[in-house]
Amino acid sequence: MHFALADVVAGRVEYIRRPGDTDRPYRDRLFLASELEIEGTTFDALPLYPGNLAEVSLPRPLGFGFPPGEMRLDGTSFARDWIAGIGLKTATQINGVPIVTYNYNLCRSASDWRGPDAEGRYFCRPTFEMLNDPTIDPRWRPDWGAYVINERPEVVVMFPVVTLGSTGLIDPSIPGGHVPHILGSPVLADPEWENCAWPDMFVPDEMANADTTTLGTYTFTSQTYRFGKDPNADIRVVLATNWRRSFCFEGLDGL
C-alpha cells in the first residue's frame, strides 16, 4: 500500500445552499472539485493515504477494486465506481466498523431472480457453481454476503444488510454540482436500526447464502441489490454492513 495523489480535491461540506436558502446545509457530505482556492492558494490534488482512500483505488484483493484509470468489463470506466466508493466510505461518522462494497451480482441472468414483490424486491439463490465460478473476473466485486477471514481460528463475517448505494454521479438536487449522489435503504429509516432517512431511497433485494461445508444447504439470507433493475436510479455500487455506524447526515425538513 503506497501514498498516491488523485487529480481531484475532496473534503467535508460545511454547508452548500442557494442564496436565501437556510434549510438545506447538507453538512458533512463529501464534496469533489477539480480545484479549490483558499486564501490565494490553489489546491488541485487529493492525497490518498493508506488506511483511508488509497484502498478504494487499488485493485482486488488489496483494495476495493475501483481503480479509476481502468475499465470495467462492460467497457465503461471505473471512475464512477471510484466516486461511489469514496462517497460511501466517507458517508459515516464512525471509523473502524466493517463494511463491504460491491458492484456485481452472482445471479446474473433474469432467470436467476424471482420477483419483484409488492415492495419491488427480487430474490435469488446462487448455486454452488456460481459461488465458485472461475470465470468471474477479479475486477468485479461480487455480492457474496459472507466472507471467510483467513485468521486462526478462521471466522465467517456476514454483511447481511445493504444500507447505502451510489450512482457515482453528482447529486443533481444539491447546488454547485460537487456532491456525489448517495441513496439510502429503508433499513436506515427503521427505528430499530439508524432511525433516519436519506432524501433519495432505493429498495434492496435478497439472496440466499450457501453453506460451503455442506453442498446444497442454504443456511441464511442476506440483502443484495440487483444491479440494473432500476435504470432510472442507475446505482453503480452499494454498501453492506452488519453494524450501525451513523450513516445519517444532517437531516432535511420532513425526513
C-alpha positions as CSV (number, residue, x, y, z in Angstrom):
1,M,0.0,0.0,0.0
2,H,1.5,3.3,-1.1
3,F,0.7,7.0,-0.8
4,A,-0.7,8.5,-4.0
5,L,-2.3,11.6,-5.4
6,A,-5.6,12.0,-7.3
7,D,-6.3,14.8,-9.7
8,V,-9.4,15.9,-7.7
9,V,-9.9,17.7,-4.4
10,A,-12.2,16.3,-1.8
11,G,-13.4,17.5,1.6
12,R,-16.3,17.7,4.0
13,V,-19.2,20.0,3.3
14,E,-19.8,22.7,6.0
15,Y,-22.7,23.9,4.1
16,I,-23.9,24.2,0.5
17,R,-27.0,26.2,-0.2
18,R,-28.6,28.6,-2.7
19,P,-28.8,32.3,-1.8
20,G,-31.6,32.8,0.6
21,D,-32.0,29.1,1.4
22,T,-31.3,28.4,5.1
23,D,-32.9,24.9,5.4
24,R,-30.6,22.7,3.4
25,P,-27.0,22.9,4.6
26,Y,-26.0,19.3,3.6
27,R,-23.5,19.2,6.4
28,D,-20.7,16.5,6.4
29,R,-21.4,15.3,2.8
30,L,-18.3,14.6,0.8
31,F,-17.6,17.1,-2.0
32,L,-15.4,16.7,-5.1
33,A,-13.9,19.5,-7.2
34,S,-11.3,19.8,-9.9
35,E,-9.5,22.5,-7.8
36,L,-10.1,24.7,-4.8
37,E,-8.7,28.1,-3.9
38,I,-8.3,29.1,-0.2
39,E,-6.8,32.5,0.7
40,G,-4.9,32.7,-2.6
41,T,-3.6,29.2,-2.6
42,T,-4.9,26.8,-5.2
43,F,-5.2,23.0,-4.5
44,D,-5.7,20.6,-7.4
45,A,-4.8,17.2,-6.0
46,L,-6.1,14.8,-3.3
47,P,-3.7,12.8,-1.1
48,L,-4.7,9.1,-1.0
49,Y,-3.4,7.8,2.3
50,P,-3.1,4.1,3.2
51,G,-5.8,3.2,5.6
52,N,-8.1,5.9,4.2
53,L,-8.8,6.4,0.5
54,A,-5.9,4.6,-1.1
55,E,-7.7,1.2,-0.7
56,V,-10.6,2.4,-2.8
57,S,-8.3,3.0,-5.7
58,L,-6.4,-0.3,-5.6
59,P,-7.4,-3.5,-7.5
60,R,-8.6,-6.5,-5.6
61,P,-7.6,-8.2,-3.4
62,L,-5.6,-5.4,-1.8
63,G,-8.2,-2.7,-2.2
64,F,-11.9,-2.0,-3.0
65,G,-11.2,-2.8,-6.7
66,F,-12.2,0.5,-8.2
67,P,-9.0,1.8,-9.9
68,P,-10.4,5.0,-11.6
69,G,-7.9,4.8,-14.5
70,E,-9.0,1.3,-15.6
71,M,-12.1,0.0,-17.5
72,R,-14.8,-2.3,-16.2
73,L,-15.6,-5.5,-18.2
74,D,-18.7,-3.8,-19.6
75,G,-16.5,-1.3,-21.3
76,T,-17.2,1.7,-19.0
77,S,-14.8,3.5,-16.8
78,F,-14.2,2.6,-13.1
79,A,-14.3,6.4,-12.4
80,R,-18.0,6.2,-11.4
81,D,-17.3,3.2,-9.2
82,W,-14.4,5.2,-7.6
83,I,-16.5,8.2,-6.9
84,A,-19.3,6.0,-5.5
85,G,-16.7,4.1,-3.4
86,I,-15.2,7.1,-1.7
87,G,-18.6,8.7,-1.3
88,L,-19.9,5.6,0.5
89,K,-16.7,5.0,2.5
90,T,-16.9,8.6,3.9
91,A,-20.7,8.7,4.5
92,T,-20.4,7.9,8.2
93,Q,-19.3,9.4,11.5
94,I,-17.7,6.3,12.9
95,N,-14.4,4.7,12.0
96,G,-13.3,1.0,12.3
97,V,-16.6,-0.6,11.5
98,P,-16.5,-3.4,8.9
99,I,-18.2,-2.8,5.6
100,V,-18.2,-4.3,2.2
101,T,-18.9,-2.7,-1.2
102,Y,-19.9,-4.5,-4.4
103,N,-20.9,-3.7,-7.9
104,Y,-21.7,-7.2,-9.3
105,N,-24.4,-9.9,-8.8
106,L,-23.6,-13.6,-8.7
107,C,-27.1,-14.1,-10.0
108,R,-26.6,-12.5,-13.5
109,S,-29.5,-13.6,-15.7
110,A,-33.1,-12.7,-15.4
111,S,-34.0,-16.4,-14.9
112,D,-31.9,-16.5,-11.6
113,W,-34.3,-14.0,-9.9
114,R,-37.8,-14.2,-8.6
115,G,-39.9,-11.1,-8.2
116,P,-40.5,-8.3,-7.9
117,D,-42.8,-8.5,-4.8
118,A,-45.1,-5.7,-3.8
119,E,-42.2,-3.7,-2.4
120,G,-40.1,-4.1,-5.5
121,R,-37.7,-6.7,-4.1
122,Y,-36.2,-9.6,-6.0
123,F,-34.8,-12.8,-4.6
124,C,-32.1,-15.1,-5.9
125,R,-30.4,-18.3,-4.8
126,P,-27.0,-18.6,-6.3
127,T,-25.9,-22.2,-7.0
128,F,-22.8,-23.6,-5.5
129,E,-21.3,-23.5,-9.0
130,M,-21.9,-19.7,-9.1
131,L,-20.2,-19.2,-5.8
132,N,-17.1,-20.9,-7.2
133,D,-17.3,-19.7,-10.7
134,P,-13.8,-19.4,-12.0
135,T,-15.0,-17.1,-14.9
136,I,-15.8,-14.3,-12.5
137,D,-13.2,-11.7,-13.3
138,P,-11.3,-10.4,-10.2
139,R,-12.1,-6.8,-11.3
140,W,-15.7,-7.3,-10.2
141,R,-16.8,-7.1,-6.5
142,P,-19.5,-9.8,-6.2
143,D,-22.2,-9.8,-3.6
144,W,-21.1,-12.9,-1.7
145,G,-22.9,-11.9,1.5
146,A,-20.4,-13.6,3.8
147,Y,-16.6,-13.8,3.8
148,V,-14.2,-16.2,5.5
149,I,-11.4,-14.2,7.2
150,N,-8.1,-16.1,7.0
151,E,-7.1,-16.0,10.6
152,R,-6.6,-18.6,13.3
153,P,-9.2,-19.6,14.1
154,E,-10.9,-18.8,10.9
155,V,-14.1,-16.9,11.3
156,V,-17.0,-16.1,8.9
157,V,-18.0,-12.5,8.8
158,M,-21.5,-11.7,7.5
159,F,-22.6,-8.4,5.9
160,P,-26.4,-9.1,5.7
161,V,-27.8,-5.5,5.4
162,V,-27.5,-3.1,2.5
163,T,-27.6,0.4,3.8
164,L,-26.4,2.8,1.1
165,G,-26.0,2.9,-2.7
166,S,-24.4,5.4,-5.0
167,T,-24.6,6.2,-8.7
168,G,-21.1,7.5,-8.8
169,L,-22.6,10.7,-10.4
170,I,-23.1,14.1,-8.9
171,D,-26.3,14.7,-6.9
172,P,-28.5,16.9,-9.1
173,S,-30.5,18.1,-6.1
174,I,-27.6,19.7,-4.3
175,P,-26.4,23.1,-5.5
176,G,-23.0,23.5,-7.0
177,G,-22.5,20.1,-8.7
178,H,-19.9,18.9,-6.3
179,V,-21.5,16.2,-4.0
180,P,-21.7,12.5,-5.0
181,H,-25.2,11.1,-5.3
182,I,-26.0,8.7,-2.4
183,L,-29.2,6.9,-1.8
184,G,-30.4,5.2,1.5
185,S,-32.2,2.0,2.0
186,P,-35.3,1.6,4.2
187,V,-33.0,-0.1,6.8
188,L,-31.7,3.4,7.7
189,A,-35.3,4.6,8.4
190,D,-36.0,1.6,10.7
191,P,-36.3,2.9,14.3
192,E,-34.5,-0.3,15.4
193,W,-31.5,0.5,13.2
194,E,-30.4,4.0,12.2
195,N,-33.8,5.7,12.5
196,C,-33.2,8.2,9.7
197,A,-33.9,8.6,6.0
198,W,-31.9,9.9,3.1
199,P,-33.7,12.2,0.6
200,D,-33.3,9.5,-2.1
201,M,-34.2,5.9,-1.3
202,F,-33.7,2.6,-3.0
203,V,-35.1,-0.9,-2.3
204,P,-32.5,-3.7,-1.6
205,D,-33.1,-7.3,-2.8
206,E,-32.4,-10.6,-1.1
207,M,-30.1,-13.6,-1.8
208,A,-29.7,-17.0,-0.2
209,N,-26.2,-17.8,1.1
210,A,-24.9,-21.3,0.7
211,D,-23.1,-23.2,3.4
212,T,-19.9,-24.2,1.6
213,T,-19.3,-27.1,4.0
214,T,-22.5,-28.8,3.0
215,L,-23.3,-28.6,-0.7
216,G,-26.8,-27.5,-1.5
217,T,-27.5,-26.2,2.0
218,Y,-28.5,-22.6,2.4
219,T,-28.3,-21.5,6.0
220,F,-29.1,-17.8,5.9
221,T,-30.0,-15.0,3.6
222,S,-28.6,-11.5,3.1
223,Q,-29.6,-8.4,1.4
224,T,-28.2,-7.5,-2.0
225,Y,-29.1,-5.2,-4.8
226,R,-30.0,-6.4,-8.3
227,F,-27.9,-4.0,-10.4
228,G,-29.8,-2.7,-13.5
229,K,-33.2,-3.4,-12.1
230,D,-33.9,0.3,-12.0
231,P,-32.3,2.1,-14.9
232,N,-33.6,5.5,-13.7
233,A,-31.7,5.1,-10.4
234,D,-28.6,3.7,-12.2
235,I,-26.9,2.6,-8.9
236,R,-23.3,1.6,-9.6
237,V,-22.1,0.5,-6.1
238,V,-23.8,-0.5,-2.8
239,L,-22.5,-0.8,0.7
240,A,-23.4,-3.6,3.2
241,T,-22.6,-3.9,6.8
242,N,-23.8,-5.7,10.0
243,W,-23.2,-2.7,12.3
244,R,-25.0,0.6,12.8
245,R,-22.4,3.3,12.1
246,S,-24.3,6.5,11.9
247,F,-25.0,6.7,8.2
248,C,-27.1,9.8,8.7
249,F,-26.0,13.3,7.6
250,E,-27.8,16.4,8.9
251,G,-31.5,15.8,8.4
252,L,-33.7,17.6,6.0
253,D,-37.1,19.1,6.7
254,G,-39.8,16.4,6.7
255,L,-37.3,13.4,6.9
